[in-house]
Amino acid sequence: MTEQLDVAGGLSAAEAAELLARHGPNEIPPAPQEPAWRKFLAQLTHLLAILLWVAAALAVLAGLPELAAAVVVIIVLNAVFAFWQEYRADRSAQQLLALVPARTRVVRDHRVTDVDVVDLVPGDLVLLAAGDRVGADGVVAAGDGLSFDESVLTGESVAVPHPPGERALCGTYVVQGEGRLQVDATGASTTLAGISELASSAERPPSPMTVQLNKVVRVIAIIATTTGVGLGAASLGLGLGVTEAFLFGVGVSVALVPEGILPTVTLSLARGAQQMAGRQALVRRLDAVETLGATTFICTDKTGTLTQNRMNVVEVATPHGRVRVHGSGYRPDAELLGEPDARRDVVTAAMHATRCVTGRVRENEGTWSASGDPMEAALHCLALRAGADTTDPDERCAYSAERMRSSALTAGVVSVLGAPESVLARCTSVPDGVAAQVADLTDAGYRVLAVASGRWDGAAGQEMEQDLSLAGLLALQDPPREDVSEALATCRRAGIKVAMITGDHPRTGAAIARQIGLLGPRGVVLDGADLPEDDEGLAAAIDGEAADGAVVARATPADKLRIARALRGRGHVVAMTGDGVNDAPALREADVGVAMGASGSDVAREAADMVLLDDHFVTIVTAIELGRATFLNVRRFLTYHLSDNVAELTPFAAWALSGGDLPLAIGVLQVLALDIGTDMLPALALGAEPARRAVMAGPPRRRIVDRAVVVRAFLVLGATEAVLALGAFTAVLLAGGWRWGEDPSDALLATASGTAFAAIALGQIANAFACRSASRPVWQMRPTGNRLLLAAVAAEVVLLLVFLGVPWMRDLLGGGWPSGLGWALAALAVPAVLVADASSKALGRRRRSGPPAPMPRGAPR
C-alpha cells in the first residue's frame, strides 16, 4: 500500500490534540483493585477465624493465656498461607493493557506518522497490515483482503474477513491483507473496555465448602456457647462462686471449639492444590479445589479446549474419488488414502489452494506451527504432504466477503479458492454429486472449501475468476484433543453435565460435539441469538430434563455470563472454561473459572480460579477427581473431629446431670490437649487420604456434614469413645474405694482422670483408621495405604505418654499416670471403636442393598 493512497482523510495535529483533550487518552480504565491489606484482613475475619478469635479472648478471661496465644498463632499462620495463595487473584483488568500495542501508524497532516496508541482519538485514520494489533474500535475505510483474528473477543475459531464499511475492534489483530481504519471509539468506549467492566463487576460466589463450613461453624458456636452457659449455671448450683462458675463455663466453651478444623481444612486444600499442580492444573484459590469436586455442570469452549486449535485438511473430494488425509498437527508428513488418480488430483488441488493464500507452516527446532491464519496454514501443510508445488504465484487477489473467494495467477494459470457456492458458480461444468458431497462434509462438521482452476491471458483481476474447472473439495477439521471423548464419558458417569459454548456456527459446533460424545441423541443445540431472555428460561433450555449434552453457538460475552449465573441459580455448581478476553466475566461469575494456560489470554488466566497448564479438557476431569477426593477427606477429618468432641463433652454433661455426684472425668486443659495435641496430626493425615477408584462413580456429594456423618460421629464413634472413657474412669474410681456421691482423693482422681484421657486418645487412634473409609471396616483396608496416618498415630502415642508421664505436663493438665487396670480399660477403646464402626458399616450396607429377594418355593435353603 503506497503512502500516497493513505494520506487522504487524516486529521491535523491540532484537531487530534483537541479531540484528545475532549475524549481523554486511549486507555482502558483500570478496574478498582482491592488493597492487599484488605485481602489479608479477609483471611483473618471469616466466620471460622472469628470463632477462634472469640475463643482466644475467652481463654484470656478464663486465665489461659498460653491457650490464647496458641489459637492466635493458628489463626495468623492460616491467614498468611491462604493470603499467599490468593494474592494475585484479582488483577485481570490490568492484563487487558497488554492487548493494546504501544505504537501505531496514523495519517496526520497528510503524512504517515507513528504515534502512541494512548494518543489515538476518534476520527484518526490508522494504517493496518498483517500482524498489526488493532489499537481502537473503528470502521474499515479501505482494505485489500483484510481478515482479523477475533477469537480473543468473540471465540470465533477462524479469521473473519472485514470489507470496507465493517467494524474492527480494539484488541484483535490483522491476519492478512492491509487497509485503513477510521477510529470511532477509544478508551472506555471500546468493546474491550466493556468486557473489562464486565470482568471487574462479576463477583466470585462463595464456594460450596465455604457455605457449608460456615453452617458447621455456626452450629459448633451455638453448641459451645450453650454448653458453656449451661455448665456454668450448673456449677453455680453445685456451690461454685460466681467468678469460678463463669471461668469454668468460659473454659468449657473454649475447649469445645475445634481449633484443629481451620489448619486441617487449609492444609488439606493446599495438598489437593499441590496434587493438581502436579497434574498440570494450577489452582489460584484454595477453595477452588473443593469446588471442582462439587462441580455438576461444565461450560466449556470448543476451540483449544475440546479441540487442538489446529486446522487440518482431513479429506479431499476429487473428480476421481475421495482421499482421506491422516497426519499429526502441522507436520508435513502424512498418509493419503485413496485411489491413485484421486491422490494425483489432491496434488493439483493443494497446489492451487496454496497459491490463493498467504498462511504457511514453519519449522522451529523440530516443531511445526502455523504462521498466519491457521486455516491457510492447513492448506499449505496439505500441499507439503501431497508433494505439491508451493511456489508463490505471480499475482494474487485477496479474499473478500462479497466474493467469498480468493484467487491467484501464475503464468496464465488461474487458481481459485473459496466457499463452494461461490466457486462452483464460476465453473463451466460441475460433476454430478458435488452438491451432495458438500452437504455430507458440512454435516460432518467440516469446514468445506472448493478449489478450481482455469486459463487467463490478461492481467490479474476478478474477471479472471470464470470458466473454471473444479479441482476438488477440501474438508478442514480442528481435531479433538486426545482422550476428550473418554473424559466426557467420565463426566457422564460422575453425574456432571457438559455444555459447549462457542462462537462457531451451530452446525459446526453440533457436529464436533457429536463426534466427541458431548452431544447425545436428546442433546440441545441453541443459537446465541435465540436464547431466552429470562435466566430461568435460559437455564431450563440448557439444562432440560431430556438434555443429553448442550451446544450454545454464536455466544457473546454477555451470553456466557448469563449462562453461568442462570445455571447457578438452578442449583448447579458451575465450572466455566475459557481462554479469551471474552471469557473473563463468566470465569469470575462461575463457581470455579478454569482458564487455558498455554494458549489462553492473560486476562482469562488472571480472572480464573484454576489454570490448565496443558490446556487439556482431560486435565479438568482429573482435577475434579482430585477435588472430590479432597472433599471426601474433609468429611473424614470432620467426622474424626466431631467424634472427639462427643467424647470430650460427655464427661462435663455427666458431671452436671449427676449433680456433681460423679466427679469431672477430664478438665478443660485436658480437652485442649486432646484437640491441639493428640488429634491434630491424625486429622491432617486423614486430609491426605489417597483417592479411591470409585470417587467418580455417581454424582458428587453436595454436603460435607450430612445425616451419615452425624450418625457416625455422634451415635457410633463418639458415643463408643464416651462410654468407654466414662466407664474406665468410673471403674478406676470404684477399684480405688470410691463410692457414689463421695469426693475421691486427689491421687485417685488424677489416676482416674488420666485413664479417661488415655481412653479418649486411644479411641481416637482407632477412630482415625475407621474414618479412612465410610463403607469398609479397618481390616479390609491396606494398612500402608496412608503412611502419613501411621506416622501421625505414632506421634499421637508419644504425645499421650508425654502428657501423662512428664511430671510438669501431668500437673499442668490435671491427669495422672493410669494404673495397670486403667491402661487395660483404656486400651479396650481400640477394639470397641473398631467393632462399633464395622457393625455400623455392615448395617448400612444391608440397608442400602435392601431385603434379600424371596427364594422360590421348593428351592434348597
Buried (B, 14 or more C-beta within 10 A) or exposed (E): BEEEEBBEEBBEEEBBEEBBEEBBEBBBBEBEEEEEEEBBEBBBEBBBBBBBBBBBBBBBEBEBEEBBEBBBEBBEEBBEBBBEBBEEBBBBBBBBBEBBBEEBBBBBEEEBEEBEBBBBBBBBBBBBEBEBBBBBBBBBBBBBBBBBBBBBBBBBBBBBBBBBEBBBBBBBBBBBBBBBBBBBBBBBBBBBBBBBBBBBEBEBBBBBBBEBBBBBBEEBBEBBBEBBBBBBEBBBEBEBEEEEBBBBBBBBBBBBBBBBBBBBBBBBBBBBBEBBBEBBBBBBBBBBBBBBBBBBBBBBBBBBBBBBBBBBBBBBBBBBBBBEBEBEBBBBEBEBEBEEEBBBBBBBBBBBBBBBBBBBBEEEEEEBEBBBBBBBBBBBBBBBBBBBEBEEBEEBBBBBEEBBBBBBBBEEBBBBBBBBEBBBBBBEEBEEEBEEBBEBBBEBBBBBBBBBBBEBEEEBEEEBBBEBEBBBBBBBBBBBBEEBBEBBEBBBEBEBBBBBBBBBBBBBBBBBBBBBBBBEEEBBBBBBEEBBEEBEEBBBBBBEEEBBBBBBBBBBBBBBBBBBBBBBEBEBBBBBBBBBBBBBBBBBBBBBBBBBBBBBBBBBBBBBBBBBBEBBBBBBBBBBBBBBBBBBBBBBBBBBBBBBBBBBBBBBBBBBEEEBEBBBBBBBBBBBBBBBBBBBBBBBBBBBBEBBEEBBEEEBBEEBBEEBBEEBBBEBBBBBBBBBBBBBBBBBBEBBEBEEEEEBEEEBBBBBBBBBBBBBBBBBBBBBBBBBBBEBBBEEBEEEEBEBBBEBBEBBBEBBEBBBEEEEBBEBBBBBBBBEBBBEBBBBBBEBBBEBBBEBBEEBEEEEEEEEEEEEEEEEE
